[in-house]
Every structure is written in C-alpha cells, then in structure tokens.
Amino acid sequence: MSNRVEIFEAGPRDGLQNEKRMISAAEKIALIDLLSQAGFRRIEVASFVSPKWVPQMADGAEVLAGMTRVRGVSYAALTPNLRGYEGARAAKVDEVSVFASASEGFSRANLNATIAESLERFGPVLKAAKDDGIPVRGYVSCVTDCPFDGPVPPGDVARVVGWLRGAGCYEVSLGDTIGQGTPETVDAMLDAALNEWDAAHLAGHFHDTNGRALENVDAALARGLRVFDACVGGLGGCPYAPGAAGNVATEAVLAHVEGLGFQTGLDAGVIADAAQMARGMRPH
C-alpha cells in the first residue's frame, strides 16, 4: 500500500457554500491563490449550480477568471447538470464533479429527484465531458447516515459507486454528509463499496460533527484509501443536511496522516495561513 496520502482541498467550494455572509469573489480568489502555493494536486474552487439554490456560489466564473492558476494544480468545479457543466467548461475548469446520494430522502431534499432520476440527469454531463476530454469525479452523499432516512445500507452506497464508475467517473468520493459515521459503519460501507471499485479509485469525505472524522480517516486508511477531501479551516457543512457541522479541517488531516508516517507533499505553514484566512471569512 502507498505511503502517500493526497488531500483534495474542497474549502473554496464545499467550505464556503454554506456561509451566511456573502463572501466576495476577491476574498475567494485570495484564498484559492494562497492554497495554490501549498502543494495540492487538486482544489475545488467553484460550483456551477443555480444561484437561486446556492447564492454563495453565483460568482464561479468570476472567481475562475480572476485566480492565478499554478502549473500542476487541477482546478475543479461542481456541475449538477448540463447547463452547469457548460458554464464550468466556459470558465476553463480542469475537471468537474457530479453528486448523487445513497439515500432517497436526501436525494429528494438536495436534488429534488429520486436517486435513479438524479443519476439519469448526469448522463448528458458525463457524455459531454468525455467528448471534451474533461475528467469527472463523482460524489456520493450520506454514505453511512441520512438526516431523513437514518442509517444507510452499505449496499445502497455500493450501487451508486458502481453506477458512477460505469458512467465514466475517474474517482468517487464517499461523503459522511452529517458526520454521524463511526469507524464501524465506515468500515462496513467500504466493505460493500470495494466490491464495486478498488481503493485506488475511492476517496473519503468526512464531516467532524461528532469529532470522529479522524477516526473515520483511520478506518478508510486501513481499507487502502489514500485520498481524503478536507476544507481548510474546517469550513462548511451542507445547506440541505440539518445539523451538519463543518468538514474535517485540512490542517487536522495533514497533521494526523503525517503523524502516522504518510507523506502528503503539502506545506503546513502555507495551509496554516490559509486556515487563518478561511476562518476570518466567518462572521465573529
């Protein structure tokens, strides 16, 4: 197993999307430009969704036009439908992501569609991205627990992973959206998901609602996962998941995995500065 762990930095998108104060494009650009100096291979910087639903992300094109791109960094954006994908492509993103839920209750609340309907909607996005040569990453929400349906059967997660793999995603990120997962439920979920795809194509995305995100990282590491999503400064939460606290902090994951002997290639000093900047964006 590899002794290298990659942290996928999602702060500028997943971290900021739920903040109450409207954060200016200039502030977002400053955070992205700082993060670009930290050694990340991938940074999620925008979301091309309807501004009616996520007003904080309405300036994605402006942010992508204003930021300074660093060679070797892939800048990603979330694209729930073809219109969003076309906006992201016009803004010259390097990769896009689509998101599905493993639970019907969350799918209806978040996407206003059943799981099957939501997956069907991604078809045109995945086809267009393939035609354009743009990589697509998949997200699965509520992989252990749902705020509406309760515990999520691992087999339901595996089915969505299998669909996303078959549809052409290069990687699938498994999200404990409300942070209720435990090492035991994460392990059971991964046991099922790994029947659909190997660990090299799966990532962990843990929220720290109950302070167990790092334990869940350990459970995923034991199963062979080596990519973890995190948000600098521990920003975030989900606008459609009542009670969801912030994502696990990038600086916490970095310190934790390096303490275990893994290499990340990241600059802890730059990340500490970015975490301070990110926390400063929150109203005090």
Beta strands, then each sheet from edge to edge (+ up, - down):
strand 1: 6-9
strand 2: 42-47
strand 3: 74-78
strand 4: 95-101
strand 5: 136-141
strand 6: 145-146
strand 7: 150-151
strand 8: 171-176
strand 9: 202-206
strand 10: 227-230
sheet 1: 1+ 10+ 9+ 8+ 5+ 4+ 3+ 2+
sheet 2: 6+ 7-
end
